[in-house]
Amino acid sequence: MPASSEHRWLQVAAALVAVLVLLPIVVVLTSAVGDGGPQAAIDYLFRPRIGRLLTNTVWLMLLTVPGAVVLGIGAAWLVERTDLPGAGIWRTLMLAPLAIPAFVSSYAWVSWQPGLVGLGGAALVTTLAYFPFVFLPVAALLRTLDAGEEEVARSLGLGPFSAFWRTVLPRLRPAVSGGALLVALHLLAEFGVLSMMRYQTFTTAILQQYAVGFSSQQGSLLASVLLLLCLLLLTAEMLLRGRGRVARLGSGALRRPAPLPLGNWRWPSLAALAGLVGLSVLVPVVMVVRWLVVGTSQRGRGHADLWQVTGTTLGLALLGGLVAVVLALPVALLLNRRHGLLAVLLERATYIASALPGVVVALALVTLAVRWVPGIYQTVTLLVLAYAILFLPRATVSLRSGLAAAPPELAEAARSLGLAGPGVLGRVVLPLAAPSVLAGFVLVALAISTELTATLLLAPSGTNTLALAFWAASDELDYAAAAPYAAVMIALSVPLTVVLRRQITGER
């Protein structure tokens, strides 16, 4: 097959993937208007209840996002720029909260402190669960920034903190804004934490509406507000990121700054990081272990279905990871071979729906299936499709980096030897990109293994996952019954921490 023909097929395949991913947005917007027309939609959206949900969402963001930014920057600076003892250990511990699903953390806190509900409890749990999203990019950038400007500032008389504030912090804007965006998007998508904390937002309202009675139009109207908030957040992040130069330009080798001596602040710094780890990691882990012991000691309490539920979860994770990698392949290949405007637009289109809460994507797919393809409603096909749409960027980013290791010249040489397009892909390109393909598959599979909201709406009757089983038990305040499922989810999420730590350090 000629190279030009292969390129056209790649364009078609990537365009089909983009259409598939954008379909939930189209369905939500068209369903929001419904039979009543625009005026009925406006009347519904201007009800006092919608205002309360919006106010609750804004207050939660105003507390959680700045808190996560402060904790993330502070921890990254201590670990990467000071002589903090055991920096490598602390680097891993700062990422450990990502191995604990946020709704498991809320379960631990509520079972320990039942009075910790409302805005305060929700902000506390989400801040502790999400600050690593800021720590990760900030720490990675701090390790690569050149020390030249900071050294010049110090030579002009600025102290270490003033020099950091004036020269380093402005260059961290892309990392900070990106991390803050991830925190905000996770807050919009969060259901488990907020439901346990009895704090109402749009996501909890949509799920509760489905529990009471199905209403496609009203659910789509609430989902359209979440879509608007997502777009506003994406726009705000682009504006806050700025266009200032981060990388050093000029001759000479990159110089890493000398670690800043903490002096008398060493022990307070260690105590602060230890406290952060204790609140974000030890409290959930200790409470899960405690309820595991309680459940084991109770006669007649068994978890014979634990292995079955774990098997179902792993099966869905493997299937969803495979589908996501297959869908990401044409997009990544097109962008790798032809970095033109069309390729970039198709790639960006795959990110839009994945920035939406899982409940919005699930709601759109339910509406689509009920109206147009009833045969896939309440099937694994629809659930796996939702997983692929939600987590497609994780696979795309990994594949892009891996395909860069497969020089186009090797593919051309294979074609000259008689291999066709699929043969070149299977025997030359994919073997070279295999590590990154596997990394993308693992990242998607791990995300699926702890996904809750889309699974709540789309899981076929009789299908039970770790997240669903955990939620069913914790919703009945049966903390001992929920503990085994929480423990398995944490164990499955630990590899993610290892992958993210390697992203900071560059280790293999």
C-alpha positions in Angstrom: 0.0 0.0 0.0 1.5 3.4 -1.0 2.5 5.8 1.8 0.0 8.4 0.6 -2.9 5.9 0.7 -1.9 4.8 4.2 -1.9 8.5 5.3 -5.5 8.9 3.9 -6.6 5.8 5.8 -5.0 7.2 9.0 -6.8 10.5 8.5 -10.2 8.7 8.1 -9.6 6.5 11.1 -8.5 9.4 13.3 -11.5 11.4 12.2 -13.8 8.6 13.1 -12.3 8.4 16.6 -12.7 12.1 17.0 -16.4 11.9 16.0 -16.9 9.1 18.4 -15.4 11.0 21.3 -17.3 14.2 20.5 -20.6 12.4 20.1 -21.4 12.6 23.9 -21.1 16.4 23.8 -23.5 16.7 20.8 -26.0 14.3 22.5 -25.9 16.3 25.7 -26.5 19.7 24.0 -29.3 18.4 21.8 -31.0 16.5 24.6 -30.8 19.6 26.9 -33.2 21.5 24.7 -35.6 18.6 24.4 -39.3 18.9 23.4 -39.9 22.0 25.5 -37.6 24.2 23.5 -35.1 26.7 24.7 -37.5 28.6 27.0 -38.3 25.5 29.0 -34.6 24.8 29.3 -33.9 28.4 30.5 -36.7 28.2 33.0 -35.3 25.0 34.5 -31.7 26.3 34.7 -32.7 29.5 36.5 -34.4 27.6 39.4 -33.0 28.3 42.9 -31.8 24.7 43.1 -29.5 25.2 40.2 -28.1 28.3 41.8 -27.4 26.4 45.0 -25.6 23.6 43.1 -23.5 26.2 41.3 -22.7 28.0 44.6 -21.7 24.8 46.3 -19.4 23.9 43.3 -17.8 27.3 43.3 -17.1 27.3 47.1 -15.6 23.8 46.9 -13.3 24.9 44.2 -12.3 28.1 46.0 -11.2 26.0 49.0 -9.7 22.9 47.4 -7.9 24.3 44.3 -5.8 27.0 46.3 -5.2 24.5 49.1 -3.9 21.8 46.6 -1.7 24.4 44.9 -0.1 25.6 48.1 0.5 22.0 49.3 1.8 20.9 45.9 4.2 23.8 45.4 5.4 23.7 49.0 6.0 20.0 49.0 7.7 20.0 45.6 10.0 22.9 46.7 11.1 21.1 49.9 11.7 17.8 48.0 13.5 19.1 44.9 15.2 22.3 46.1 16.3 21.8 49.6 18.7 19.5 51.6 15.7 17.6 53.0 16.8 14.2 54.3 15.4 11.3 52.4 14.2 13.3 49.4 13.6 10.2 47.3 11.4 8.6 49.9 9.4 11.8 50.3 9.0 12.1 46.6 7.3 8.7 46.5 5.2 9.5 49.6 3.9 12.7 48.1 2.5 10.7 45.2 1.1 7.9 47.3 -2.4 9.6 47.8 -3.0 8.9 44.1 -2.9 5.2 44.9 -6.0 5.7 47.1 -9.2 6.5 45.3 -10.7 9.7 46.7 -14.0 8.0 47.6 -12.0 5.5 49.7 -10.4 8.4 51.5 -13.8 9.9 52.3 -15.0 6.5 53.5 -12.0 6.3 55.9 -12.5 9.8 57.2 -16.3 9.5 57.7 -15.9 6.1 59.4 -13.4 7.7 61.8 -15.1 11.1 62.2 -18.8 10.8 61.4 -19.4 14.5 62.0 -16.9 15.5 59.3 -19.5 16.3 56.6 -20.5 19.3 54.5 -18.2 21.7 52.8 -15.4 21.5 55.3 -15.1 17.7 55.1 -15.4 17.7 51.3 -12.7 20.3 51.0 -10.4 18.5 53.4 -10.7 15.1 51.7 -10.4 16.5 48.1 -7.5 18.7 49.0 -5.6 15.8 50.5 -6.5 13.5 47.7 -5.7 15.9 44.8 -2.7 17.9 45.8 -0.4 15.4 44.1 -1.8 16.6 40.8 0.0 19.9 41.5 3.1 18.3 43.1 3.7 16.0 40.1 4.2 18.7 37.3 5.8 21.2 39.6 8.4 18.7 40.9 9.1 17.5 37.4 9.7 21.1 36.2 11.8 22.1 39.2 14.2 19.2 38.3 14.7 20.6 34.8 14.9 24.4 35.4 18.3 26.0 35.0 19.7 27.7 38.1 21.2 30.7 36.2 18.4 33.3 36.8 18.1 32.3 40.5 21.9 32.6 41.0 21.8 36.1 39.4 19.0 37.1 41.7 21.0 35.9 44.7 24.1 37.7 43.6 22.0 40.9 43.5 21.2 40.6 47.1 18.0 38.7 47.2 17.6 36.0 49.8 16.8 32.4 48.9 13.0 32.7 49.4 12.8 36.1 47.5 14.9 34.7 44.7 12.6 31.7 44.4 9.5 34.0 44.5 10.9 36.4 41.8 12.7 34.0 39.4 11.5 30.4 39.8 7.8 30.7 40.7 6.9 32.7 37.6 8.4 29.9 35.4 6.3 27.4 37.2 3.1 28.9 35.9 2.5 26.2 33.2 3.0 23.4 35.7 0.9 25.1 38.4 -2.0 26.0 36.1 -2.0 22.5 34.6 -2.1 20.9 38.0 -4.8 23.3 39.2 -6.8 22.5 36.1 -6.7 18.7 36.8 -7.8 19.4 40.4 -10.7 21.5 39.3 -11.8 19.0 36.6 -11.7 16.2 39.2 -13.9 18.3 41.5 -16.5 18.7 38.8 -16.4 14.9 38.2 -16.4 13.9 41.8 -19.3 11.9 43.1 -18.2 9.5 45.8 -16.5 11.9 48.1 -19.3 14.5 47.9 -22.1 12.0 48.4 -20.4 10.6 51.5 -19.8 14.1 52.8 -23.5 14.9 52.0 -22.4 17.9 49.9 -24.6 18.6 46.8 -23.1 19.4 43.4 -24.2 18.9 39.8 -22.7 15.4 39.7 -24.4 14.2 42.8 -27.7 15.8 41.6 -27.5 14.0 38.3 -26.9 10.6 39.9 -29.6 11.2 42.5 -32.1 12.1 39.7 -31.4 8.8 38.0 -32.0 7.0 41.3 -35.4 8.7 41.7 -36.5 8.6 38.1 -35.1 8.8 34.6 -35.4 12.2 32.9 -33.2 12.6 29.9 -33.8 16.3 29.4 -33.3 17.4 33.0 -30.3 15.2 33.3 -28.9 16.7 30.1 -29.5 20.2 31.3 -27.5 19.6 34.4 -24.8 17.9 32.3 -24.8 20.9 30.0 -23.9 23.2 33.0 -21.0 20.9 33.8 -19.9 21.0 30.2 -19.9 24.8 30.3 -17.9 24.8 33.5 -15.4 22.4 32.0 -15.0 24.8 29.0 -14.6 27.8 31.3 -11.9 26.0 33.2 -10.0 25.0 30.1 -10.1 28.6 28.8 -9.0 30.0 32.2 -6.1 27.6 32.3 -4.9 28.7 28.9 -5.0 32.3 30.0 -3.3 31.7 33.3 -0.6 29.5 31.8 0.8 32.5 29.8 3.4 32.4 27.1 6.5 33.2 29.2 9.6 31.2 28.4 10.4 28.4 30.8 13.4 26.7 29.2 16.8 28.3 29.2 18.0 29.7 25.9 21.8 30.1 25.2 25.0 28.3 25.3 26.4 26.3 28.1 25.2 23.2 30.0 22.1 23.1 32.2 23.0 23.8 35.8 21.0 22.4 38.7 20.8 24.7 41.7 22.6 23.7 44.9 20.2 22.4 47.6 19.1 25.1 49.9 20.1 24.4 53.5 17.0 24.2 55.7 19.0 24.8 58.9 16.6 25.3 61.8 13.7 24.7 59.5 14.7 21.0 58.9 12.6 19.5 61.6 9.5 21.6 61.1 9.7 20.8 57.4 10.0 17.1 58.1 7.1 17.3 60.6 4.9 19.2 58.0 5.5 16.6 55.3 5.0 13.7 57.8 1.7 15.3 58.8 0.6 15.6 55.2 1.4 12.0 54.6 -0.3 11.0 57.8 -3.6 12.8 56.8 -3.6 11.8 53.1 -2.2 8.3 53.3 -2.0 6.8 56.8 -5.6 7.7 57.8 -7.2 5.9 54.8 -4.8 2.9 55.0 -5.1 2.5 58.8 -8.9 2.8 58.7 -9.2 0.3 55.8 -6.9 -2.2 57.8 -9.0 -1.6 60.9 -12.3 -2.4 59.2 -10.6 -5.4 57.5 -9.7 -6.7 61.0 -13.2 -6.0 62.3 -14.8 -7.8 59.3 -12.5 -10.8 59.6 -13.3 -11.2 63.3 -17.1 -11.2 62.7 -18.5 -14.7 62.4 -20.5 -15.3 59.3 -19.1 -12.4 57.4 -17.6 -13.7 54.2 -16.3 -12.2 51.0 -16.6 -15.2 48.8 -17.6 -12.8 45.9 -14.4 -10.7 46.4 -12.4 -12.8 43.9 -15.3 -12.8 41.4 -15.7 -9.0 41.7 -12.0 -8.5 41.3 -12.0 -10.7 38.2 -14.9 -8.8 36.7 -13.0 -5.5 37.4 -9.8 -6.7 35.9 -11.7 -8.1 32.9 -13.3 -4.7 32.2 -10.0 -2.9 32.9 -8.2 -5.1 30.4 -10.9 -4.8 27.7 -11.2 -1.0 28.2 -7.5 -0.6 28.1 -7.2 -2.6 24.9 -10.0 -0.6 23.2 -8.5 2.7 24.3 -5.1 1.8 22.9 -6.6 0.7 19.6 -8.6 3.9 19.3 -5.6 6.0 20.2 -3.3 4.4 17.7 -4.5 6.1 14.5 -4.5 9.5 16.2 -1.0 9.0 17.6 0.3 7.7 14.3 -1.2 10.6 12.3 0.3 13.1 14.7 3.7 11.4 14.7 3.9 11.2 10.9 2.2 14.5 9.8 2.2 17.2 12.5 -0.1 19.4 10.5 -3.2 21.4 11.5 -5.6 18.6 10.8 -3.7 16.1 12.9 -3.5 18.6 15.8 -7.2 19.3 15.7 -8.1 15.7 15.6 -5.9 15.0 18.6 -7.3 17.9 20.6 -10.8 16.8 19.8 -10.1 13.5 21.6 -9.3 15.5 24.8 -12.5 17.4 25.0 -15.0 14.7 26.1 -12.4 13.1 28.4 -12.3 16.4 30.3 -16.0 16.0 31.1 -17.2 14.2 34.3 -17.9 10.5 33.8 -21.5 11.1 34.6 -21.9 13.4 31.6 -20.4 11.0 29.2 -22.5 8.2 30.7 -25.6 10.2 30.5 -25.0 11.0 26.8 -24.4 7.3 26.0 -27.5 6.3 27.8 -29.6 8.8 25.8 -27.9 7.7 22.6 -28.4 4.0 23.3 -32.1 4.4 24.4 -33.0 6.5 21.3 -30.9 5.1 18.5 -29.2 1.8 19.5 -31.3 0.1 22.1 -29.5 -3.2 21.5 -26.3 -2.0 23.3 -28.1 -0.5 26.3 -27.3 -2.3 29.5 -24.4 -4.1 27.8 -20.6 -4.3 28.4 -20.1 -2.7 25.0 -21.6 0.6 26.1 -19.6 0.6 29.4 -16.3 -0.2 27.7 -17.1 2.6 25.1 -17.5 5.0 28.0 -14.2 4.0 29.5 -12.4 4.4 26.2 -13.9 7.9 25.7 -13.0 9.0 29.2 -9.4 7.7 29.3 -8.4 7.9 25.7 -5.8 10.7 26.3 -3.9 8.6 28.7 -3.3 6.1 25.9 -2.7 8.8 23.2 0.0 10.6 25.2 1.9 7.4 25.9 1.6 6.2 22.3 2.9 9.5 21.0 6.1 9.3 23.0 6.6 5.7 22.1 6.1 6.2 18.3 8.8 8.9 18.4 11.2 6.0 19.0 10.3 4.4 15.7 12.0 6.4 13.0 10.0 6.8 9.8 13.1 5.7 7.8 12.7 2.2 9.2 9.1 2.0 8.1 10.1 3.2 4.6 12.8 0.5 4.5 10.3 -2.1 5.4 7.9 -1.0 2.6 10.8 -1.1 0.1 11.3 -4.8 1.1 7.7 -5.6 0.3 5.8 -5.2 3.6 2.3 -3.7 3.4 0.9 -1.2 5.9 -0.3 -3.7 8.6 2.9 -5.6 8.3 5.0 -2.4 8.8 2.9 -1.5 11.8 3.0 -5.0 13.4 6.6 -5.9 12.6 8.5 -2.6 12.8 6.6 0.3 14.5 4.8 -1.4 17.4 7.7 -3.5 18.6 9.8 -0.3 18.9 6.9 1.5 20.7 5.9 -1.5 22.8 7.0 -0.1 26.2 5.0 3.1 25.8 2.0 1.2 24.4 2.1 -1.0 27.5 2.4 2.1 29.8 -0.6 3.7 28.1 -2.6 0.4 28.5 -1.7 0.1 32.2 -2.6 3.7 32.9 -6.0 3.3 31.3 -6.6 -0.1 33.0 -5.8 1.3 36.4 -8.1 4.2 35.9 -10.9 1.9 34.9 -10.4 -0.4 37.9 -11.4 2.4 40.3 -14.0 4.3 38.1 -17.3 4.8 39.8 -19.7 7.3 38.3 -19.9 6.0 34.7 -20.0 2.5 36.0 -23.0 3.3 38.3 -25.0 4.5 35.3 -23.9 2.0 32.6 -23.0 -1.3 34.3 -25.3 -4.1 33.0 -27.6 -5.7 35.6 -25.7 -8.3 37.6 -22.3 -6.8 36.8 -20.4 -5.9 39.9 -17.0 -4.2 40.1 -14.8 -3.3 43.0 -15.9 0.3 43.0 -19.6 -0.7 42.8 -19.3 -3.3 45.5 -17.4 -0.9 47.7 -20.0 1.8 47.1 -23.0 -0.5 47.9 -21.5 -1.5 51.2 -20.3 1.9 52.3 -23.7 3.5 51.3 -25.3 1.2 53.8 -22.7 2.3 56.4 -21.3 -1.3 56.4 -17.7 -0.2 56.7 -16.4 -3.7 57.5 -18.0 -5.1 54.3 -16.6 -2.3 52.2 -13.0 -2.6 53.5 -11.8 -5.6 51.4 -12.9 -3.9 48.2 -11.1 -0.8 49.2 -8.0 -2.7 50.0 -7.9 -4.4 46.6 -8.5 -1.1 44.8 -5.5 0.4 46.6 -3.4 -2.6 45.8 -4.3 -2.3 42.1 -3.5 1.5 42.1 0.0 1.2 43.6 1.7 0.6 40.2 0.4 4.0 39.1 2.5 5.7 41.8 5.6 3.9 40.5 4.8 5.1 36.9 4.3 8.7 38.0 7.5 8.7 40.2 9.5 7.6 37.1 7.9 10.5 35.2 9.5 13.0 37.7 12.9 11.4 38.1 13.3 10.0 34.6 14.3 6.6 36.1 13.6 3.4 34.2 
